[in-house]
Amino acid sequence: TVYFAISVTLLFGLLWRPNGPVDSVPIAVAGIMAMTWGDALAALIGRRFGEHKYQVGNSVRSWEGSAAMFVASTAAIFLVLLLLPGSSLSPLAMPLGLGWALLTAIATATFATLAEAVSPHGTDNLSVPLVAAAVVWVIIRNS
């Protein structure tokens, strides 16, 4: 949907500063990974294996899909936060240790999964990346 293009544009417009003193690219990428991997696997698993349904507004979700969203988002965000900062793709970003990367990924995936669950149909392409990036940003800025 157009919402995904809007969220990617917003994240990189707000956070990509290749010549700036602070490199926030991993924050933007973490938000995008929650959407691309988490939401995609939530849809696939939810449609194929989703037997336990719940409804928020007009959107019907499954617990299996939400669990897939959480697991895939956690894994994708963890890998981004562990591997991207300090690499040639994001040399100025401060690397996180293994523990901080994992805790940040779990917290971020929790909020991303909640955002996906309560977002009206289609709007999760906007809410999930923005919520995920915001959570990573808050945690990194306060650690």
C-alpha positions as CSV (number, residue, x, y, z in Angstrom):
1,T,0.0,0.0,0.0
2,V,1.0,3.6,-0.2
3,Y,1.3,3.7,3.6
4,F,4.5,1.6,3.4
5,A,6.1,4.1,0.9
6,I,5.1,7.0,3.2
7,S,6.6,5.3,6.3
8,V,9.9,4.5,4.5
9,T,10.1,8.1,3.2
10,L,9.4,9.5,6.7
11,L,11.9,7.2,8.4
12,F,14.7,7.9,6.1
13,G,13.8,11.6,5.8
14,L,13.9,12.0,9.5
15,L,16.8,9.7,10.4
16,W,19.2,9.4,7.5
17,R,22.1,11.9,8.0
18,P,25.1,10.5,6.1
19,N,27.3,13.5,7.0
20,G,25.8,14.2,10.4
21,P,27.3,13.7,13.8
22,V,24.9,10.9,14.6
23,D,24.0,8.0,12.4
24,S,20.5,6.8,13.0
25,V,20.1,4.6,9.9
26,P,19.9,1.4,12.1
27,I,16.8,2.9,13.8
28,A,15.1,3.5,10.4
29,V,16.1,0.0,9.1
30,A,14.8,-1.6,12.3
31,G,11.4,-0.1,11.8
32,I,11.3,-1.2,8.2
33,M,12.4,-4.7,9.1
34,A,9.5,-5.0,11.6
35,M,7.2,-4.3,8.7
36,T,8.9,-6.3,5.9
37,W,9.6,-9.5,7.9
38,G,7.3,-9.3,10.8
39,D,4.1,-8.3,9.1
40,A,4.8,-10.4,6.0
41,L,5.2,-13.6,8.1
42,A,2.2,-12.6,10.3
43,A,0.1,-12.6,7.2
44,L,1.5,-15.9,5.8
45,I,1.3,-17.8,9.1
46,G,-2.0,-16.3,10.1
47,R,-3.7,-17.3,6.8
48,R,-2.2,-20.8,6.8
49,F,-2.2,-21.7,10.5
50,G,-4.4,-19.1,12.1
51,E,-7.0,-21.1,14.1
52,H,-7.4,-18.8,17.1
53,K,-8.9,-15.5,15.9
54,Y,-9.4,-12.2,17.7
55,Q,-11.0,-9.0,16.4
56,V,-10.0,-5.4,16.9
57,G,-12.5,-3.1,15.3
58,N,-13.1,-4.5,11.8
59,S,-9.8,-6.3,11.6
60,V,-9.6,-10.0,12.3
61,R,-6.3,-11.3,13.4
62,S,-5.0,-14.6,14.7
63,W,-2.8,-15.4,17.7
64,E,-0.6,-17.5,15.5
65,G,-0.1,-14.6,13.1
66,S,0.6,-12.3,15.9
67,A,3.1,-14.7,17.4
68,A,4.8,-15.0,14.0
69,M,4.9,-11.1,13.8
70,F,6.6,-11.0,17.2
71,V,9.2,-13.7,16.5
72,A,10.1,-12.5,13.0
73,S,10.3,-8.9,14.1
74,T,12.5,-9.8,17.1
75,A,14.9,-11.7,14.9
76,A,15.1,-9.1,12.1
77,I,15.5,-6.1,14.5
78,F,18.1,-8.0,16.6
79,L,20.2,-8.7,13.5
80,V,19.9,-5.1,12.3
81,L,20.9,-3.7,15.7
82,L,23.7,-6.2,16.1
83,L,25.3,-6.1,12.6
84,L,24.5,-2.6,11.1
85,P,25.9,-0.1,13.6
86,G,29.6,0.4,13.1
87,S,29.6,-1.4,9.7
88,S,30.5,0.2,6.4
89,L,26.8,0.8,5.8
90,S,26.4,2.7,9.1
91,P,29.9,3.6,10.4
92,L,28.9,6.3,12.8
93,A,26.1,4.5,14.6
94,M,27.1,3.3,18.1
95,P,27.2,-0.5,18.2
96,L,25.0,-2.1,20.8
97,G,26.2,-5.1,22.8
98,L,24.6,-8.5,22.4
99,G,22.4,-8.1,25.4
100,W,21.2,-4.5,24.6
101,A,20.5,-5.5,21.0
102,L,18.4,-8.5,22.1
103,L,16.5,-6.5,24.8
104,T,15.8,-3.7,22.4
105,A,14.6,-6.1,19.7
106,I,12.2,-7.8,22.1
107,A,10.8,-4.6,23.4
108,T,10.5,-3.1,19.9
109,A,8.9,-6.3,18.5
110,T,6.4,-6.2,21.4
111,F,5.2,-2.7,20.5
112,A,5.3,-3.4,16.8
113,T,3.1,-6.5,17.3
114,L,0.7,-4.5,19.3
115,A,0.6,-1.8,16.7
116,E,-0.1,-4.3,14.0
117,A,-2.9,-5.9,16.1
118,V,-4.8,-2.7,16.7
119,S,-4.2,-1.0,13.3
120,P,-7.2,-0.9,11.0
121,H,-6.7,-3.0,7.8
122,G,-3.9,-1.7,5.7
123,T,-2.7,1.1,8.0
124,D,-0.3,-1.2,9.7
125,N,2.1,-0.5,6.9
126,L,2.3,3.0,8.4
127,S,2.0,2.3,12.1
128,V,4.3,-0.7,12.5
129,P,7.5,0.9,11.0
130,L,6.9,4.2,12.8
131,V,6.1,2.6,16.1
132,A,9.1,0.2,15.9
133,A,11.5,3.0,14.9
134,A,10.2,5.2,17.7
135,V,10.7,2.5,20.3
136,V,14.3,1.8,19.1
137,W,15.0,5.5,19.1
138,V,13.7,6.0,22.7
139,I,15.7,3.0,24.0
140,I,18.9,3.9,22.3
141,R,18.7,7.6,23.3
142,N,18.1,6.6,26.9
143,S,20.7,3.9,27.2
